[in-house]
Amino acid sequence: MRLDGSIQKRKKKLSKMVCGTSHTISREEVRFIYEKGSELLISGTGYYGHVELSDGAMRYLKKHGCRVKLQAAPAVIHTWNSAGEKVIA
């Protein structure tokens, strides 16, 4: 989800090209996901909890002042609904 509440599909191919899997979100994909002014990125970890951010993706978000929460899907929904800041997912 974008800052304006619209939904945009993940560009998994960016991560798959770099990391060999879409279960690791790459810096390249995070550059697509991140929006200027975002304070928090919430990401679901997938059915088995295998989704993670690469070190490069974490550094990119930290550099831009955007915190990260990786959670199971039901928790992501609750976190999104209760967040009082600029959130992307």
N, C-alpha and C positions, 0 to 999 in steps of 0.2 A: 504494500500500500504506500502511496505517495503522501506527502505532507498535506495535499489538498483533499485526501480521502479517496482519490481514484485508485483503481487497481491496475497494475501493469505486471504482466507475466515476467518471471525470472528469465534472464538470459544465461541459462545453464551451460550453453556451449562455450561461453567465455571461460568458465572454470574448468570444464572438461578438457579444453585444449591445453590449459596450463598445468592443471593438477592431475589430469588423467581420470578424474571423477567429478561428478557434480555434487558429491557429498562433502567436498571441501570448497568453500566459497573463496574464490581467488580475489586478489587485489583488483584485477581487471573488472570482475563482475561487481565488486563493491563500488568502484568508480562509477558504474552505471546506476547502482542502487542509491548511492548517497546523493542527497540534495543539500545545497547550501542552507545552513540554519538548522539542520537536523541535530537534535540533542541525544536521541536514543534510537538504535537499530534493534528491533526485536526480530528474532528468527526462530522458526520452528526447527527442531532437530530431527524431524522425520520419525517414522513409525518405530524404528529401533534405536533412535538417539544417535545416529551416525553423522549427522550434519555438523560441520564445524567451520570456522573461519581460518584461513591461512594466516601465518604470521604477518605477511605483507598486508593483508586486508585489515588485520587488527591495528597495525602501525598507521595505515592510511586513515582509519576512522579516529584513532587517538589524536593524530596530527590535526584533524579537523574538529576536535572537541566533541566527538560523538561517542557516547557509551554504547556498550553492546550487552544484550541479554539473549542467551540461547536457552530455549525452553521447549518442552513438549507442547504440541498443538493446543490442548485445552488451556494450558497456562498462558500461552501467547495471547489468546483471545481475552482472557481476564486482564492481563497486563496492559494490552492495548486499550481496553475499555476504561481502565482506571488511571492511565497515564495522564499526567497534567502538564505535559511538555510536548515539544515538537518531535513526533515519533514517525519513523518509517519502518516498514516490515517487509 
